[in-house]
Amino acid sequence: MAQQASTYRSNGDNGDEGNTEGENNEWKHRAPYKVHDNDPNFHARYEASCHCGKVRYQLSREKPLDSKYCHCAPFQWAAIFHKEDINFTHGHHDLGWYESSEKTTIHKLPCKVSCAYCRTPIMDEGRNMILLFPTLINFKSPEDRKNFEPTCHMFYSRRTLDINDGKPKWSGINKESELIGDSPEQDKKRKRESDAAEETGRKS
């Protein structure tokens, strides 16, 4: 997708089912929405879909760039990927967008992407990356699911219950806030040392 707003307004009924040609369908040729059918370098490793099955997609990367639990409302398990790592195989015409700052369904980054029929959240699309929801993936083995194991908790200060799993727990954005809860001591020590070095750098 281009970083500026598209002229295409999502409503799940644009009348161009399966069509990727024409001015209003130009967005389908850009990552993360372009189809990789003829790309020999795209090897599908995972398959996923919305709840109703109208939107289906594949992922090529074995492991996400990162995977996290986020405790901001609503709580979610999220995984970060490059836009080129996803291939929508069905349901382009059933995608819906929402950009919250202007309250618009015109494609404008960053935005939330969902199935316009069943309203399942598919991903958050940023300017450079996409944030996917692993609960939609059809994992074929425990090993595959383990590849998406979250590395930390974000916005843990907003939690509704304690989760004592030994993972780093950031009060806000990871690496930019305080470690709280049962975060590993080595991570807390590393954060203190990093903060001290940063403070020394500011004073010098």
C-alpha positions in Angstrom: 0.0 0.0 0.0 1.2 3.5 -0.7 1.8 5.5 2.5 -0.8 8.1 1.5 -4.5 7.5 1.6 -5.9 5.4 -1.1 -9.0 6.4 -3.1 -10.5 3.0 -2.4 -13.0 3.0 0.4 -13.5 -0.4 2.0 -17.1 -1.6 2.6 -16.8 -5.3 1.8 -19.0 -4.9 -1.3 -17.1 -3.2 -4.1 -18.5 -5.5 -6.8 -15.1 -6.6 -8.0 -14.8 -10.0 -6.5 -11.6 -11.7 -7.6 -10.7 -8.7 -9.9 -7.3 -7.1 -9.4 -7.4 -4.7 -12.4 -8.7 -1.2 -12.6 -8.1 2.1 -10.8 -10.0 1.1 -7.7 -8.1 -2.1 -7.3 -4.5 -0.8 -7.6 -4.0 -1.5 -3.9 -4.1 -5.2 -4.6 -0.8 -5.0 -6.4 1.1 -3.6 -3.4 2.4 -5.3 -0.2 0.9 -6.5 2.0 -2.1 -7.2 -0.3 -0.5 -8.2 -3.6 -0.9 -11.8 -4.6 2.2 -13.9 -4.7 0.9 -16.7 -6.9 3.6 -16.2 -9.6 6.4 -15.5 -7.1 8.8 -18.5 -6.9 10.5 -16.9 -3.8 7.3 -16.9 -1.8 7.0 -20.2 0.1 3.9 -20.5 2.2 4.6 -21.9 5.6 1.4 -21.0 7.5 -2.3 -20.6 6.5 -4.8 -18.5 8.3 -8.3 -17.1 7.9 -10.9 -14.9 9.5 -13.7 -16.6 11.5 -16.1 -16.9 8.6 -13.4 -18.0 6.1 -14.1 -15.3 3.5 -10.6 -13.8 4.0 -7.7 -16.3 3.7 -4.0 -15.7 3.7 -0.6 -17.3 3.9 2.7 -16.5 5.7 6.1 -17.2 4.4 8.4 -16.4 7.4 9.1 -19.2 9.8 9.2 -17.0 12.9 7.8 -13.5 13.3 10.2 -10.6 13.8 8.7 -10.4 17.3 5.7 -11.8 19.2 4.2 -10.1 22.3 1.3 -10.0 24.7 -0.2 -6.5 24.8 -2.4 -5.5 27.8 -3.8 -2.3 26.3 -7.5 -2.6 25.6 -8.3 -5.1 24.2 -5.7 -7.6 25.4 -4.1 -9.3 22.4 -1.4 -11.7 21.3 0.4 -10.1 18.4 3.2 -11.0 16.0 5.2 -8.6 13.8 6.0 -9.3 10.1 7.3 -7.6 7.0 4.6 -6.7 4.6 6.1 -9.0 2.0 5.7 -12.0 4.3 1.9 -12.2 3.7 -0.1 -13.5 0.8 -3.9 -13.0 0.6 -5.2 -15.9 -1.4 -8.9 -15.1 -1.1 -11.2 -12.3 0.0 -9.5 -9.1 -1.1 -13.0 -7.7 -1.7 -14.0 -8.6 1.9 -11.3 -6.6 3.6 -12.3 -3.5 5.6 -10.0 -0.7 6.9 -10.4 1.8 9.7 -8.1 4.7 10.5 -8.9 5.9 14.0 -7.5 9.4 14.1 -9.8 10.6 11.2 -12.4 7.9 11.8 -12.3 6.9 8.2 -12.7 3.7 6.2 -10.5 5.0 3.4 -7.1 3.3 3.4 -4.7 5.5 5.3 -1.7 4.3 7.3 -1.6 3.3 10.1 -4.9 1.5 10.0 -6.7 -1.6 11.3 -7.7 -4.3 8.8 -10.6 -6.7 9.3 -13.0 -8.9 7.5 -15.9 -6.7 6.4 -18.3 -9.6 6.7 -17.6 -11.2 10.1 -15.5 -8.2 11.5 -12.6 -10.5 12.6 -9.5 -8.3 13.1 -6.9 -9.5 10.6 -4.0 -7.2 11.3 -2.8 -3.7 12.1 -1.0 -2.2 9.1 1.7 0.3 9.8 3.9 2.3 7.4 6.6 -0.4 7.3 5.3 -3.5 9.1 2.2 -5.4 9.8 1.0 -6.7 13.2 -0.9 -10.0 12.9 -3.0 -12.1 15.3 -1.6 -15.6 15.7 -4.9 -17.0 17.0 -6.2 -17.0 13.4 -3.3 -19.2 12.2 -4.0 -22.9 11.6 -0.8 -24.3 13.3 -0.1 -27.8 12.1 2.2 -28.8 14.9 3.2 -27.7 18.5 6.6 -26.7 17.0 4.9 -24.3 14.6 3.0 -22.7 17.4 6.1 -22.4 19.5 7.7 -20.2 16.8 5.1 -17.6 17.8 5.7 -17.8 21.5 5.6 -14.2 22.9 8.8 -12.8 24.2 7.4 -10.3 26.6 4.3 -8.4 27.9 3.6 -4.8 27.0 1.4 -2.3 29.0 1.4 -4.8 31.8 0.5 -1.9 34.2 -3.0 -2.1 32.7 -3.4 -5.8 33.3 -6.6 -7.2 34.7 -4.9 -10.1 36.4 -1.3 -11.1 37.2 0.4 -13.6 34.8 3.4 -15.1 36.5 5.1 -16.7 33.5 8.6 -15.3 34.0 8.6 -13.2 30.8 9.7 -9.6 30.8 6.8 -7.3 31.7 7.0 -3.7 30.5 4.7 -1.1 32.1 4.3 0.5 28.7 6.1 0.0 25.3 8.8 -2.6 25.5 12.3 -1.3 26.0 11.0 2.2 26.5 9.3 1.8 29.9 9.9 0.1 33.3 10.1 -3.6 33.9 7.6 -4.7 36.6 6.0 -7.8 38.0 8.0 -11.0 37.9 10.2 -9.9 35.1 13.6 -11.8 35.0 16.2 -10.2 37.3 18.8 -10.2 34.4 16.4 -8.2 32.3 15.8 -5.7 35.1 19.6 -5.4 35.7 20.2 -4.9 31.9 17.5 -2.1 31.9 19.1 -0.4 34.9 22.5 -0.5 33.2 21.1 0.9 30.0 19.3 3.7 31.8 22.4 4.6 33.7 24.5 4.6 30.5 21.9 6.8 28.8 21.9 9.2 31.8 25.7 9.4 31.8 25.7 10.2 28.1 23.2 13.1 28.6 25.5 14.6 31.3 28.7 14.3 29.4 
